[in-house]
C-alpha cells in the first residue's frame, strides 16, 4: 500500500501530500518474495528488523518491527482499528531482497539438492519471467525425482505439505496423460 506524508507549506499554509513509497506488511512481503511468512520472519530476526513482543490485547506473543528499525526508516509500527500491525518501507524491502537468498542458502542442504537448485536457477534464468512456486517444485521433481522433499521445502522456504501437494498434482497429471496415451494406442 502506498503511504503519504502530509506537509504544510511555510509560505502559503497549503497542505501537500507527498508519497513516501509502497510499504508492505510482513505477510505481503513474504508473498512478494514467494517465501513462507515464517521464513521471512527468520530473515527479519537475523537482520534485526523485527522482534518478538507480547501483545496484551490478544494475550499472545507476535513479531513486530523493532523500534530501532522504525527509527532508521525501515518501516512503521501502526496501531490500526483492529490492532497493531507493521509495514516495511521500500528501503527495507530492497535490503531484504539483497540478503534473502544468502540467508536462506545458509541452511544445511545436501549437495544433491544444491546441484538441483543450481540447475533450476540456470533454467529459470533463460526466460523473461520467473517460474512460480508450483512451477519450480514441479520442474525440480520432474528432472530430479529422488530429491528429499523436506530439503526442497526448506530451500524454497515453504512447508513440506505444499511441496507434497504440488508433487501429487504432477503425478496425477502424468498418470492421466499416460492412461490417455495408452487408450489412444489401443
RODO-2510 file (C-alpha; in nm, 4 decimals, decimal comma):
residues 186
     n   res          X          Y          Z
     1     x     0,0000     0,0000     0,0000
     2     x     0,1298     0,3435    -0,0856
     3     x     0,1842     0,5739     0,2111
     4     x     0,1814     0,9523     0,2106
     5     x     0,3177     1,2204     0,4396
     6     x     0,1270     1,5463     0,4860
     7     x     0,3437     1,8566     0,4694
     8     x     0,2346     2,2157     0,5263
     9     x     0,3905     2,4803     0,3022
    10     x     0,5502     2,7525     0,5183
    11     x     0,4755     3,0383     0,2795
    12     x     0,1200     2,9525     0,1685
    13     x    -0,0061     2,7350     0,4508
    14     x    -0,1332     2,4776     0,1991
    15     x    -0,1226     2,1106     0,2941
    16     x     0,0518     1,8815     0,0448
    17     x     0,0543     1,5028     0,0290
    18     x     0,3956     1,3593    -0,0557
    19     x     0,4303     0,9922    -0,1464
    20     x     0,6822     0,8069     0,0695
    21     x     0,6606     0,4850    -0,1311
    22     x     0,4997     0,1440    -0,1433
    23     x     0,5037    -0,0156     0,2017
    24     x     0,4146    -0,3812     0,2667
    25     x     0,3135    -0,5829     0,5686
    26     x     0,5234    -0,8854     0,6666
    27     x     0,2701    -1,1192     0,5034
    28     x     0,2585    -0,9170     0,1801
    29     x     0,6382    -0,9046     0,1693
    30     x     0,6585    -1,2833     0,2099
    31     x     0,4078    -1,3276    -0,0741
    32     x     0,6047    -1,0803    -0,2871
    33     x     0,9232    -1,2859    -0,2454
    34     x     0,7298    -1,6148    -0,2746
    35     x     0,8501    -1,7464     0,0604
    36     x     0,6634    -1,8593     0,3674
    37     x     0,5922    -1,5879     0,6245
    38     x     0,7789    -1,7873     0,8883
    39     x     1,0897    -1,7925     0,6673
    40     x     1,0689    -1,4178     0,6152
    41     x     1,0338    -1,3655     0,9921
    42     x     1,3516    -1,5695     1,0474
    43     x     1,5361    -1,3472     0,7986
    44     x     1,3971    -1,0314     0,9617
    45     x     1,5072    -1,1571     1,3045
    46     x     1,8540    -1,2322     1,1662
    47     x     1,8761    -0,8807     1,0202
    48     x     1,7483    -0,7244     1,3444
    49     x     1,4458    -0,5707     1,1724
    50     x     1,1818    -0,7383     1,3891
    51     x     1,1480    -0,8737     1,7407
    52     x     0,9078    -1,0859     1,9413
    53     x     0,6771    -0,8785     2,1647
    54     x     0,3924    -0,9600     2,3996
    55     x     0,0588    -0,8196     2,2839
    56     x    -0,1678    -0,7589     2,5841
    57     x    -0,4772    -0,7241     2,3641
    58     x    -0,4644    -1,0773     2,2217
    59     x    -0,2570    -1,2141     2,5135
    60     x    -0,0001    -1,3719     2,2821
    61     x     0,3458    -1,3022     2,1507
    62     x     0,3720    -1,1605     1,7995
    63     x     0,6525    -1,0458     1,5734
    64     x     0,6701    -0,6663     1,5445
    65     x     0,9001    -0,4237     1,3726
    66     x     1,1909    -0,3387     1,6016
    67     x     1,1652     0,0219     1,7312
    68     x     1,5245     0,0896     1,6211
    69     x     1,4383    -0,0278     1,2683
    70     x     1,1422     0,2108     1,2649
    71     x     1,3730     0,4969     1,3736
    72     x     1,6099     0,4101     1,0867
    73     x     1,3231     0,4412     0,8382
    74     x     1,2864     0,0694     0,7629
    75     x     0,9136     0,0738     0,8322
    76     x     0,6307     0,1890     1,0538
    77     x     0,4644     0,0495     1,3641
    78     x     0,0954     0,1282     1,3178
    79     x    -0,1935     0,0977     1,5605
    80     x    -0,4905     0,0111     1,3430
    81     x    -0,8572    -0,0115     1,4425
    82     x    -0,8292    -0,3913     1,4741
    83     x    -0,4946    -0,3931     1,6495
    84     x    -0,1294    -0,3178     1,5780
    85     x     0,0420    -0,4015     1,2517
    86     x     0,3727    -0,3157     1,0937
    87     x     0,4766    -0,2258     0,7405
    88     x     0,8184    -0,2420     0,5787
    89     x     0,9478     0,0522     0,3763
    90     x     1,0817     0,0218     0,0190
    91     x     1,4331     0,0592     0,1626
    92     x     1,3805    -0,2399     0,3933
    93     x     1,2242    -0,4463     0,1140
    94     x     1,5248    -0,3779    -0,1114
    95     x     1,7643    -0,4720     0,1707
    96     x     1,5708    -0,7931     0,2331
    97     x     1,5808    -0,8717    -0,1411
    98     x     1,9610    -0,8447    -0,1351
    99     x     2,0061    -1,0548     0,1794
   100     x     1,7219    -1,3067     0,1460
   101     x     1,8845    -1,5625    -0,0828
   102     x     2,2159    -1,5650     0,1069
   103     x     2,0454    -1,6133     0,4423
   104     x     1,8172    -1,8851     0,3102
   105     x     2,1067    -2,0699     0,1439
   106     x     2,2986    -2,0769     0,4704
   107     x     2,0720    -2,3570     0,5898
   108     x     2,2137    -2,7070     0,5665
   109     x     2,1120    -2,8631     0,2349
   110     x     2,2624    -3,1735     0,0755
   111     x     2,4897    -3,1403    -0,2306
   112     x     2,2310    -3,3175    -0,4494
   113     x     1,9630    -3,0625    -0,3609
   114     x     2,2085    -2,7759    -0,4064
   115     x     2,3003    -2,9111    -0,7514
   116     x     1,9322    -2,9436    -0,8479
   117     x     1,8606    -2,5887    -0,7290
   118     x     2,1518    -2,4501    -0,9301
   119     x     2,0185    -2,6283    -1,2413
   120     x     1,6760    -2,4797    -1,1699
   121     x     1,8257    -2,1302    -1,1472
   122     x     2,0076    -2,1792    -1,4783
   123     x     1,6865    -2,2966    -1,6428
   124     x     1,4834    -2,0167    -1,4878
   125     x     1,7360    -1,7513    -1,5988
   126     x     1,6706    -1,8371    -1,9654
   127     x     1,3204    -1,6899    -1,9528
   128     x     1,1930    -1,3360    -1,9071
   129     x     0,9582    -1,4240    -1,6215
   130     x     1,0460    -1,6442    -1,3262
   131     x     0,8510    -1,9616    -1,2688
   132     x     0,6049    -1,9505    -0,9827
   133     x     0,6496    -2,1734    -0,6797
   134     x     0,4428    -2,4593    -0,8224
   135     x     0,6423    -2,4496    -1,1453
   136     x     0,9725    -2,4628    -0,9582
   137     x     0,8636    -2,7578    -0,7428
   138     x     0,7288    -2,9488    -1,0407
   139     x     1,0406    -2,8793    -1,2501
   140     x     1,2693    -2,9998    -0,9698
   141     x     1,0837    -3,3271    -0,9165
   142     x     1,0359    -3,3932    -1,2868
   143     x     1,4106    -3,3650    -1,3528
   144     x     1,5322    -3,4872    -1,0129
   145     x     1,2662    -3,7309    -0,8809
   146     x     1,4808    -3,8664    -0,5947
   147     x     1,5278    -3,5350    -0,4131
   148     x     1,4498    -3,5117    -0,0432
   149     x     1,1168    -3,3299    -0,0163
   150     x     1,1953    -3,1774     0,3217
   151     x     1,5200    -3,0250     0,1924
   152     x     1,3483    -2,8869    -0,1169
   153     x     1,0795    -2,7332     0,1030
   154     x     1,3474    -2,5779     0,3244
   155     x     1,5427    -2,4466     0,0235
   156     x     1,2310    -2,2936    -0,1336
   157     x     1,1136    -2,1598     0,2071
   158     x     0,7779    -2,3324     0,2018
   159     x     0,6191    -2,6082     0,4037
   160     x     0,6690    -2,9731     0,3159
   161     x     0,2905    -3,0044     0,2725
   162     x     0,2942    -2,7538    -0,0140
   163     x     0,5746    -2,9418    -0,1877
   164     x     0,3853    -3,2681    -0,1360
   165     x     0,0646    -3,1167    -0,2798
   166     x     0,2391    -2,9956    -0,5974
   167     x     0,4102    -3,3322    -0,6440
   168     x     0,0768    -3,5134    -0,6080
   169     x    -0,0842    -3,2854    -0,8678
   170     x     0,2065    -3,3512    -1,1036
   171     x     0,1890    -3,7287    -1,0535
   172     x    -0,1884    -3,7300    -1,1135
   173     x    -0,1484    -3,5311    -1,4357
   174     x     0,1288    -3,7595    -1,5605
   175     x    -0,0756    -4,0689    -1,4743
   176     x    -0,3795    -3,9355    -1,6625
   177     x    -0,1641    -3,8424    -1,9621
   178     x    -0,0146    -4,1951    -1,9755
   179     x    -0,3627    -4,3501    -1,9496
   180     x    -0,4942    -4,1288    -2,2297
   181     x    -0,1952    -4,2172    -2,4463
   182     x    -0,2397    -4,5896    -2,3768
   183     x    -0,6117    -4,5690    -2,4664
   184     x    -0,5332    -4,3850    -2,7888
   185     x    -0,2847    -4,6533    -2,8932
   186     x    -0,5210    -4,9427    -2,8275
***
